[in-house]
Amino acid sequence: MQESTGARTANETSPDEVAHNVQAMFNHIAPKYDLLNHLISMGLDRHWWRKTARAFHPVLQNPRAQILDLCCGTGDQTAALAKKRPANSEPITGLDFSSEMLARARAKFPANNILWVEGDAMHLPFPDASFDLVTAAFGFRNLTDYAGGLREIARVLRPGGQIGILEANQPEGASAVIYNLYFSRIAPLIGGLISGDRSAYKYLPDSVRRFPRPPRMLSLMQQAGFEDSCWDGYLLHSAGLYRGVRW
Ligand SMILES: C[S@@+](CC[C@H](N)C(=O)[O-])C[C@H]1O[C@@H](n2cnc3c(N)ncnc32)[C@H](O)[C@@H]1O
């Protein structure tokens, strides 16, 4: 399977149709999303959200810093970032285009230091240069145009602002055998049984396989206007954090 320029669902369709299908899929699996996320990642999701928040400790510690968490889903990455903020900080914004995922985020984290916004990461409803940090956890992979998504993030970041993309990755070499067995066979089975939507949990490994590998993603980041870009791989390189600075 080839690295792609953007997410694709079962059939190759137009970007608008893909986005519509992705949105419908997350609305459908929202009630079981948290349970399945914890199960399939064997609890590592929580660890990785906290690790991402720690990576941006200095900017989070600035109470005036404006922070945006894209594709926030049910809100755990947003909440992990909010937890690191001093008292009376500017609220963090969590944005997602799935109303059902966002409804769960609002219910789980009603604190007034988070603003939940329904919107599309490809067309952010914010002016240019309005954020100091933009993050996305396991959501960027679902965008229909990765280069366009990065350009949109660069647009809303101030010069010197930071990007942090926590994303799944397809391991290479010997670890790929175990990884492929787990994500292509076992995860869709567990996901299908619990959510009743096997195709959504088949989309998971397919979308990871199609997602650019770190060298290509780093090159896309550079082209979109980020410098000092780097990738920190986690657990057999099955996930990792992309970081960069808007020049
Ligand atoms: C796998 S979930 C990740 C949720 C959360 N960040 C986490 O770590 O659990 C991916 C999320 O990305 C959202 N998403 C995908 N494409 C999007 C887009 N174009 N604009 C906004 N949200 C999007 C989906 O609705 C979904 O909630």
The ligand as a Gaussian input file, in Angstrom:
#p B3LYP/6-31G(d) Opt

LIG

0 1
 C       -8.814000       8.944000      16.186000
 S       -9.734000      10.337000      16.717000
 C       -8.593000      11.127000      17.819000
 C       -9.297000      11.883000      18.919000
 C       -8.399000      12.388000      20.035000
 N       -7.489000      13.402000      19.592000
 C       -7.649000      11.256000      20.702000
 O       -6.411000      11.313000      20.779000
 O       -8.321000      10.323000      21.164000
 C       -9.659000      11.371000      15.306000
 C      -10.568000      12.591000      15.401000
 O      -10.262000      13.458000      14.298000
 C      -11.463000      14.086000      13.911000
 N      -11.286000      14.644000      12.568000
 C      -10.919000      13.972000      11.446000
 N      -10.859000      14.818000      10.407000
 C      -11.169000      16.046000      10.885000
 C      -11.274000      17.329000      10.302000
 N      -11.060000      17.528000       8.994000
 N      -11.599000      18.374000      11.082000
 C      -11.846000      18.191000      12.410000
 N      -11.784000      16.998000      13.018000
 C      -11.446000      15.936000      12.262000
 C      -12.508000      12.987000      14.009000
 O      -13.820000      13.492000      14.074000
 C      -12.052000      12.289000      15.294000
 O      -12.717000      12.803000      16.423000

